[in-house]
Amino acid sequence: MHLEYPAASGGEPLVAIADLSLTIAQGEFVAIIGPSGCGKSSLLYLINGIAKPTSGTISVAGDVVTRPSPDRALVFQDAALLPWCSVLTNVAVGLQIQRKSKSERETVAAELIKLVGLDGFGAKLPHQLSGGMKQRVGIARALCVDPEVLLMDEPFGALDAQTRQLMGVELLRIWLHRKKTVIFVTHDIDEAVFLADRVVVMSARPSRVIEEVRIDLSRPRALDIENTTEFLQYRRQIWDVLKSEVTASWAGGA
């Protein structure tokens, strides 16, 4: 698969992704890591269908992706909640777009609010929530349409370090309960190793897959697993691959 952006003012086209090939199994949790500007977010947009590859195809469950679909939900770094709507209404917005009945919307949304640990907050407005709570609402909103694939674009990047770690634990709990396919973009190696079944390392632009690391750590995972020899070995292995690509991205002005 290949992605390039048109040239500006008669220059050369910007090649964002070149000859990228990746297969992800149903129910797998895959973390995508790579230098800034290498096309990680673009890859999620392509899978979601809000962007199209210049050449090649993307398929989900055997169907070629040509546009967004409820079987793929995207969670952004900014939860992007509707500030005038309650938590319940924000979570149910996808079902409202699908013209589901009010009773069905409220039943499904209430179940997911409870799943993400916000039971009792359904009537609150976004400004009454912490950053971590807003991200939980964003995850619940994505799950509300019951997607097959959950695409997560650095969803915890704006959170403080402590909240970010706890949100990782919370995400794994939700994932083990729902067993969706998750594709999770991050810059944080520890986060990638802690969360994923497999870490995919992408090169500097034009991006391609340069390493796939299978994370054979038992589940469920607690935060103290980050202190184990096995965890530290995975972290070192990924950094050894990634550091030259980060240097290359600096040299290229990314």
C-alpha positions as CSV (number, residue, x, y, z in Angstrom):
1,M,0.0,0.0,0.0
2,H,1.3,3.4,-1.0
3,L,0.2,6.9,0.1
4,E,1.4,10.2,-1.2
5,Y,0.2,13.8,-0.9
6,P,0.1,16.2,-3.9
7,A,3.0,18.6,-4.4
8,A,2.7,22.2,-3.1
9,S,3.7,25.0,-5.5
10,G,5.1,22.7,-8.2
11,G,7.4,20.7,-5.9
12,E,7.7,16.9,-5.6
13,P,4.7,14.9,-4.1
14,L,5.2,14.0,-0.4
15,V,5.4,10.2,-0.1
16,A,4.0,9.4,3.4
17,I,3.8,5.6,3.2
18,A,5.6,3.3,0.7
19,D,5.1,-0.4,0.1
20,L,3.5,-1.0,3.5
21,S,2.1,-4.5,4.1
22,L,0.5,-5.5,7.4
23,T,-1.9,-8.3,8.4
24,I,-3.8,-8.1,11.8
25,A,-5.8,-10.9,13.2
26,Q,-9.3,-10.6,14.5
27,G,-9.3,-9.8,18.2
28,E,-5.6,-8.9,18.2
29,F,-4.2,-5.8,20.0
30,V,-1.5,-4.2,17.9
31,A,0.5,-1.2,18.8
32,I,2.0,1.0,16.0
33,I,5.1,3.0,16.9
34,G,7.5,5.1,14.8
35,P,9.1,8.5,14.5
36,S,7.0,11.7,14.5
37,G,5.6,12.4,11.1
38,C,6.1,8.9,9.7
39,G,2.4,8.3,8.9
40,K,1.1,6.4,11.9
41,S,-2.1,8.5,12.1
42,S,-2.4,8.4,8.3
43,L,-2.5,4.6,8.5
44,L,-5.4,4.8,10.9
45,Y,-7.3,7.2,8.6
46,L,-6.7,4.8,5.7
47,I,-8.0,1.8,7.7
48,N,-11.0,3.9,8.8
49,G,-11.8,5.0,5.3
50,I,-11.6,8.7,5.7
51,A,-8.5,8.7,3.6
52,K,-7.7,6.6,0.5
53,P,-4.4,5.1,-0.5
54,T,-2.7,6.3,-3.7
55,S,-2.2,2.7,-4.7
56,G,-3.0,-0.7,-3.1
57,T,-6.0,-1.7,-1.0
58,I,-7.0,-2.1,2.6
59,S,-9.4,-4.9,3.6
60,V,-11.3,-5.6,6.8
61,A,-12.8,-9.1,7.1
62,G,-12.3,-9.6,3.4
63,D,-14.1,-6.4,2.3
64,V,-12.1,-3.6,0.6
65,V,-12.3,-0.4,2.6
66,T,-13.7,2.5,0.4
67,R,-15.4,4.7,3.0
68,P,-16.0,4.9,6.8
69,S,-18.2,2.2,8.3
70,P,-19.7,1.4,11.7
71,D,-17.5,-1.7,11.8
72,R,-14.5,0.6,12.3
73,A,-14.4,3.3,15.1
74,L,-11.7,5.9,15.6
75,V,-10.7,7.3,19.0
76,F,-8.6,10.5,18.8
77,Q,-6.1,12.0,21.2
78,D,-8.6,14.7,22.0
79,A,-11.9,13.1,23.1
80,A,-13.8,15.8,21.0
81,L,-17.0,15.5,23.1
82,L,-20.0,17.7,22.3
83,P,-19.7,20.3,25.2
84,W,-23.4,21.0,25.4
85,C,-24.4,17.3,25.7
86,S,-24.4,15.0,28.6
87,V,-22.1,12.0,28.9
88,L,-25.0,9.7,28.0
89,T,-25.8,11.7,24.9
90,N,-22.2,11.9,23.8
91,V,-21.8,8.1,24.2
92,A,-25.0,7.4,22.2
93,V,-24.3,9.9,19.3
94,G,-23.4,7.1,16.9
95,L,-26.6,5.3,17.6
96,Q,-28.5,8.5,17.1
97,I,-26.9,8.9,13.7
98,Q,-28.0,5.3,12.9
99,R,-31.6,6.4,13.9
100,K,-31.9,3.9,16.8
101,S,-34.7,4.5,19.2
102,K,-34.2,6.6,22.3
103,S,-34.7,3.7,24.6
104,E,-32.2,1.5,22.7
105,R,-29.6,4.4,22.7
106,E,-30.0,5.0,26.4
107,T,-29.8,1.3,27.3
108,V,-26.7,0.6,25.3
109,A,-25.0,3.9,26.3
110,A,-25.7,3.2,30.0
111,E,-24.2,-0.2,29.8
112,L,-21.0,1.2,28.2
113,I,-20.8,4.0,30.7
114,K,-20.7,1.4,33.4
115,L,-18.2,-0.7,31.5
116,V,-15.7,2.2,31.4
117,G,-16.1,2.9,35.1
118,L,-18.3,6.1,34.8
119,D,-21.5,4.7,36.3
120,G,-23.4,7.7,37.9
121,F,-21.8,10.2,35.5
122,G,-24.3,9.9,32.7
123,A,-25.9,13.3,33.3
124,K,-22.6,15.2,33.7
125,L,-21.4,17.6,31.0
126,P,-17.8,17.3,29.6
127,H,-16.5,20.3,31.5
128,Q,-17.3,18.5,34.7
129,L,-15.0,15.6,33.9
130,S,-11.2,15.1,34.2
131,G,-9.1,14.4,31.1
132,G,-9.0,10.7,31.8
133,M,-12.8,10.6,32.3
134,K,-13.3,12.4,29.0
135,Q,-11.1,9.8,27.3
136,R,-13.2,7.0,28.8
137,V,-16.3,8.7,27.3
138,G,-14.6,8.7,24.0
139,I,-13.8,5.0,24.2
140,A,-17.4,4.3,25.3
141,R,-18.7,6.3,22.3
142,A,-16.5,4.3,19.9
143,L,-17.7,1.0,21.4
144,C,-21.4,2.1,21.3
145,V,-21.7,1.3,17.6
146,D,-20.2,-2.2,18.3
147,P,-17.3,-1.9,15.8
148,E,-15.2,-4.9,14.8
149,V,-12.1,-2.7,14.8
150,L,-11.1,0.0,17.3
151,L,-8.6,2.5,15.9
152,M,-6.9,4.6,18.6
153,D,-4.7,7.5,17.7
154,E,-2.6,8.3,20.8
155,P,-5.7,8.5,23.0
156,F,-3.8,9.0,26.2
157,G,-1.1,11.4,24.8
158,A,-2.5,14.5,26.4
159,L,-2.8,12.9,29.9
160,D,-0.4,13.2,32.8
161,A,1.9,10.2,33.3
162,Q,0.0,8.7,36.2
163,T,-3.4,9.0,34.6
164,R,-2.0,7.6,31.4
165,Q,-0.7,4.4,33.1
166,L,-4.1,3.9,34.8
167,M,-5.9,4.4,31.5
168,G,-3.8,1.7,30.0
169,V,-4.9,-0.7,32.7
170,E,-8.5,0.4,32.1
171,L,-8.2,-0.1,28.4
172,L,-6.9,-3.6,28.8
173,R,-9.8,-4.5,31.1
174,I,-12.3,-3.2,28.5
175,W,-10.5,-5.0,25.7
176,L,-10.5,-8.3,27.5
177,H,-14.2,-7.9,28.2
178,R,-15.1,-7.0,24.6
179,K,-12.2,-8.6,22.6
180,K,-12.3,-6.1,19.7
181,T,-9.5,-5.8,17.3
182,V,-7.4,-2.8,18.5
183,I,-4.9,-0.8,16.4
184,F,-3.2,1.6,18.8
185,V,-0.8,4.4,17.7
186,T,1.6,5.6,20.3
187,H,5.1,7.2,20.7
188,D,5.6,5.5,24.1
189,I,7.5,2.2,23.9
190,D,6.5,1.2,27.5
191,E,2.8,1.8,26.6
192,A,3.1,-0.2,23.5
193,V,4.8,-3.2,25.2
194,F,2.3,-3.0,28.2
195,L,-0.8,-3.0,26.0
196,A,-0.1,-5.0,22.9
197,D,0.0,-8.6,21.6
198,R,2.3,-7.3,18.9
199,V,4.3,-4.1,18.4
200,V,4.7,-2.9,14.8
201,V,7.7,-0.5,14.3
202,M,7.5,1.9,11.4
203,S,10.4,3.6,9.6
204,A,11.0,7.3,9.1
205,R,9.1,8.7,6.1
206,P,8.4,7.3,3.6
207,S,7.1,4.8,6.1
208,R,7.1,1.0,5.9
209,V,7.1,-1.7,8.5
210,I,10.6,-2.5,9.6
211,E,10.0,-4.8,12.6
212,E,7.2,-6.7,14.2
213,V,7.7,-7.7,17.9
214,R,5.5,-10.4,19.4
215,I,4.9,-9.5,23.1
216,D,4.7,-12.8,25.0
217,L,3.7,-11.5,28.4
218,S,0.8,-13.1,30.3
219,R,-2.6,-11.5,30.6
220,P,-4.1,-9.8,32.5
221,R,-1.3,-7.4,32.9
222,A,-0.6,-5.3,36.0
223,L,1.6,-2.2,36.0
224,D,4.3,-4.0,38.0
225,I,5.0,-6.1,34.9
226,E,7.0,-3.1,33.7
227,N,9.7,-3.9,36.2
228,T,10.3,-7.5,34.9
229,T,13.3,-8.6,33.0
230,E,11.1,-9.7,30.1
231,F,9.4,-6.3,29.8
232,L,12.8,-4.5,29.8
233,Q,14.1,-6.8,27.1
234,Y,11.2,-5.9,24.9
235,R,11.6,-2.2,25.5
236,R,15.3,-2.5,24.6
237,Q,14.7,-4.5,21.5
238,I,12.1,-2.0,20.1
239,W,14.3,1.0,21.0
240,D,17.3,-0.6,19.3
241,V,15.2,-0.7,16.1
242,L,13.6,2.6,16.5
243,K,16.4,4.9,17.5
244,S,18.1,5.1,14.0
245,E,14.7,5.9,12.5
246,V,14.1,8.7,14.9
247,T,17.5,10.1,14.0
248,A,16.7,9.8,10.3
249,S,13.4,11.6,10.8
250,W,15.3,14.5,12.5
251,A,17.7,14.7,9.6
252,G,14.8,14.8,7.2
253,G,13.1,17.6,9.0
254,A,10.1,15.6,10.3
